[in-house]
Amino acid sequence: MRRQVSVLAALLSLMAGVSSWTTTFFPSERTGLSDSPNQKPFDEIRNRPIPRFLSTATRRCQRIRAIHKARYSRTSMRMNIGDAVGLSYRAPVFRPPAEARSLILQVTIGCSWNKCTFCEMYQDKAFQVKPLADIEADLKLVADAVQQCCDNNKGSDATPSDFVRDVFLADGDAMTLPQGQLLQVLSLIRKYLPHVRRVSSYCLPRNVSYKSIEDLKELHEHGLSLVYVGCESGNDQVLEAVSKGETYQSSVDALVKLQKAGIKRSVMILLGLGGTDLSLQHAMDSAKLCTATEPEFLSVLTTSFPRGMERVEEGYRKHSISTASSFQPQTAREILRELKVFLEHLEIPTSARTVFRSDHASNYFVLKGRLGREKERLLSDLSAVLGAPEEEDRYNLRPEWARGL
């Protein structure tokens, strides 16, 4: 065991010193174009100068391309800590882009709902709760390796937080666990990794409905500080068609309870979920949802169908929401126009300091800023791309082959 921990500690030390490694174990970690084997030819396209004879709209897009330059550069993401110490994961494992350097601690397997027609993340997994003894064993393995690594670097300024600063509870909705079990998991994290700054998790609105504000406050006091809430849409027709099992009101209620408990909320909206027929309603009602709840973080993702659209089309036909032609996917430009409507209808005050991101790998265009203070700048950047000729989309938008979860 000592030999194993020493080897793992050596890996951790190497991870701390190497800033260009990425892991291929976690599909959702492939969030940058730099991860693609076809990056070189795309770099050649990206770096090609725009001729002066092109349109004024084209020249305006030079500023947008500069904004995107950092997006296309090679990520500084390190190997995931769980991979390095040899934790046993049930693949595939997904996490938000912001959790790239977090310890991924699998406390459940799959998703307890797993009925959303648009989601294929956990289709090949049956939902299970990981035994508490296995979770504790994982944490002990990580803690031993981190401590060994710090012991080997006594002459430096290395601290445990240099190796594990945040913990993300996987899989799809760890918040579905009973209150007592969640408290036990959080207590184990505090026991073995007392230096951890933040514990976060995915969360379905229904997970919150079973917990009181006092329960949520207790979870916050034990270290849970952030949850990623997949609201997807604020339109009840869209939510029903995709079998989300939620409504506009259930999402509002959950987000308000989390806010009262002091837990930060990162809301996710899925562009294109309403198809061409419900695009406007989807955008406006989603903006209404976010305006009503003022989340600390707000991100948009874009629908993609790597296994085909059959499940989504069947859902729309079942609920008689669309025409006989069923669900109609949107083009990249239609998705961006939907995003523009969404941003235009957001009325989040500057005091809310909501951080907005569209930097997920599924998106065609990256925007980052604080709503309220930078809303007009975000709309200006988006309008510049929409105002350019469509043939310039090859420069300004993420290509289809580079999109995905």
N, C-alpha and C positions, 0 to 999 in steps of 0.2 A: 504493500500500500504506500509506503514511504517513497519507493522508487516511482510509482505511478504519479504521486503528487508532485514530485520533483520535475518529472517530464512535463506535467501540465503547467507547472509554474514557469518553466522555461518557455513554453508556448505563450503564456500570458505576457512575459517580459518582451518577447519578440513582437507580439501584437501591439504593445504600447509604443514600440519604437518604429513600427512600419505603418505608414499612413495611407498606402495605396492599395492594400489588399481588400478584396471583397470575397464574400462567401457565396457559393452556388447552391448551398443547401436550402436556403429559404427563398422560394420563388418570388415573394413580394419584396425581397431585398434588391431585386434587379430593377431598381427604380430610375437608373440613369442610362442615357444612351451609350455611355462609355462601357457598359457591360455587354454590349452587343458585339458578336464576332464580325459584324459588317460595319463597325464604327469607322474604319479608315476611309472607305469611299464616301461615307456621309460627311466626314470631316472635310474632304476635298470640296464637296458641294457647299458646305457651310462657309468655308473660308474663301470661296471664290468671290472676288469683288463685284459689286453691282455696277454695271456700266452707267455712265453719266446720262446716256440718251434715254434711259428708262423714265417712267412717269414721275411726277412729283410725289404721288403716293408711295412709289417705290423708294424714293430717297427718304421719305419720312420713316419708312420701315427700317432704315439703317439703325436708328435708335433702338428699335425693337430687337434687332439682331444682336446689338450690343448687350441688351438686357439678357438675352438668351445665352450669351457666350459662356457664362459661368455654369449654366445648366448642362451644357454639352461637355464641359471639362471633366477630366477623370475624377471620380469621387474620392474623398479621403476616408471613406468608411473602412473601419477595421473588420477583421474576421469576428463573427459573433462569439461572445464569451462562452456561451453554452456549447457551441461546436468545439471550441478550443479545449475545454475540460472534459469533453466526451460524454455530455449528457445524452440520454437516450430519448430521442424525439420520435413521435409518430408523424411522419411526413404526409402531405405537405404542411408546412407551418407558415402562417402569414402574420405580418405585423405592419403597423403604420410606418411611413417613411421617417417620422420623427423618432422612432424607436430603433434606429439603425445600430446604435451603440449600446443598447440596453441588454441586460441579461433576459433572454426569453425563457420564462419559466412556465412550462406546460402544466396547468392544473386541471384542465378538462381536455377532452379529445373531441374535436368536431364542434358542431353547433346544435344547441338544444332545440331550435326551431327548424332550421334546414329545409324550409318550404318555399323560400323566395325563388321565383322562376328565373330571375336574372343572375343569381349567385351560383357559381360552380365551385367555390372554394372548398367546400366540405362534402361534396356529393359522394365521394368515395370513402367517407368515414362515418361510422355509426357513433352517436354521441355517448361518451363515457366520462365518468368522474375519476380522475387519477387518485389512487390511494394516498392518504396523507403521509404514510410511511415512505412512499416513493418520492414525494415532494421534499420531505425532510432530507432524504438521502442525497437528492440533487443539490440542495442548498449546502449541505455539509461538504460535498465534493468541491463545490465552487469556493466555499469559505476556506477550506484547507489549502487549495491551490493559490488563492489570493494571499493568504498569510505567508505561505512559503515564498512567494514571489517578493513580498515586502521584506522578509528576512534576508533574502539574497541581495537586496538593494539597500541595506541599512545606511550606506554611505551617501545615498542620493536622497532626494526629496520625495521619493515614491510613497504614496499612501494607498490604502485599499480603494479609495474612490477613483484612483487613476485607472483601475481595472473594472470595477463595477460601481457605477454611479446611480443607474436607474434599473428598475425591474419592470418587465411587461408580462402580465399574466395572460397566457394563451390557453385555449384556442379562441373560438369564435365569440363566446360570451361567458367568460369566467364569472361574471356577476350573477349568473343564474344559480350559483351555489347557495345553499342555505346560509343564513347569517352567521351561525356558529362556526361553520366550516371555513367561511371566508376569514373570520377573525383568527382562526387557528393558523391559516396560511400566512396572514399578515404578521402574526406573532412570531412565526418561524423565520420569516424574512428579517424581522427586527433582531431576533436571537442570533442568527448566523451572519447577517450582513447589516450590522447596526449603523453603518456609515451611509447607507443608501439614501439618496436625496428624494427620489420619487418612485411611487408604485402606480402603475396604470393598467388599464384593461379595456378591451372592447365591451360594449354594453348595449343591449337592446332595450327600448323603452319599457317593454313588459317586465324586464328584470327589476326595474325600479318600482313598478306597481305593487310588487309583493313586499316591499320594504318601506318602513315608516321613515320620516325625516330623522327621527332619533336613531334608527338603525344606521342610516347613511352617515350621520354625524359620528357614530361610533366607529364605522369603517374609516372615516377620514382621520379620526384621532389615532387609529392604529396604522396609518401610513398611506392609505389610498387617497391620492391627490388629484388624479386625472382619469377621465373615462372618455372613450371614443364612441359616440352615439351614432349609429347608422340610422338616421331618420329617412334618408334617401329622397323623400318628397314630402311636400306639405299638402298635396292634393289627394283627397280620399279616393277618387276614382282610380288614379294611378296606383295607389297603395293596394286597393282591392284587386286590381287586375294582375298585379305581380305577386299576390299572395303574401304580402309583407306581414299581415296580421296586426297591423297598427293603423291608427288614424291620426289626423292632424291633432286632435285633442289629446290622445294618449301620449304623443310626442311632447306636446307642450307641458302636460302635467309632469312627465318624467324629468324634463329639463329644469322646470321650476323647483322640483323637490331637490334635485342635485345641487342647484344653486344655493338653496336655503341651508343645505348641509355643509356648504363650503367646499364642495368637490368641483374642480374645474371641468368644463365640458368642451369637447372638441366634436362639433357636429359635422356629419358627412352628408352631402347632397349628391345625388347621382344624375348627371346631365344625360339627356337622351332617353330617360326612362319612360317618358310619355309618348315617345315616337313623334311623328309629324302631326298627328291629330290633336294630341294633348300637350304639345310643347309649351304653348303660351300659358295655359292653366297651371301646368307643372312648375314653370319658372316663377310665376306670380305668387302662387300659394306657398312655394318653398321659401320665397323671400319674406312672405308674411309670417311664416313659422319662425324664421331666424330673427326677424324684427321683434316679434313678441317675446322672445326668450333671451336675446342678446348673449349668445355664447362667447366664451373667452377665445375660442378658436373655431374657425369655420373653413372647411375645405370642400372642394368639388372634385368629383371623379367623373369619368365618362364611361358609359356602357360599352362593353365589348362582348362578343359572342364567339369565343374560341371553339365551342362545341355546337354552334348553330343556334338559331332563334326559335326552335320548335316549342320549347317550354314557355317562352314569353308569348309567342303567338297563340298558343293554346289557352293561356290565361286570359288574354284579351278577348278571344272568341267566347270563352266560357262566361264571361261577365258582360258580354254584349256591349262593350264600350266602344269598340272601333267599328269600322265598316266591314263589309264582306272580305275586303282585302287584308283584314287583320292588322297587326302591328307593323308599322312602316318605319324602319330605322332612318336616322337623319345623317346627312352628309356632315363633313367636318365644319363647313361654313354654317350650316344650320345649327350645329351644336354651339358654335361661337356666338351666333345671334341669340340663342337661348340663354347663354351665359350673360350676354349684355342685358337682356331683359331682367334677368335675376338680379344683377348688380344695380340696375336702375331703380328697381322697386325695393331694394333694401333701405331701411330707414333706421340704421343703427347709429346712435349718437357717438360723437367723439369720446365722450366720457366712458363709454363701454370698453374702449381699447381692444376691440375684437380683431384678432390677427386672421387675415384671409390668405389662403393658399390654393393654388391650382397646380401644384407641382408633382402630383401623382403621375406614375408612368402611363396611366391610361389616357391622360389629357393630351389634347393637340397643342395647347398653348399654355405657357407658364406665366402666372401672375402672382405677385406677392406684395402684401401691404397691410396697413391697418385701415379697417373700414371707418368711415366718418372722416378721418383726417386725410386719407389718401384715396378715397373713393373716386374722385374725379380723375386722378392720375391713372388709376386702374382702367377706368372707362376710356380714357384717351389712348392708352396703349392698345386696348382691344379694338377700338375704332380705327386705329392706324392700320392694323392688319386686315380688318374687314374692308377698309377703303382701298386697299391695294388690289391690283389685278389678280385674278385667281391663279394665273400661271406662276405667281410669286409664292404661292403657298408652299412650294417645295423648299423654299428657303426659310419661311417663317413658322411653319407648323411641323410638329413631330410626325414623321411618316408612319404609315400603318404598320410596317414591319417592326417598328420600335415600340409600339404601344402594347400594353398588357398589364396584368396585375403584378 
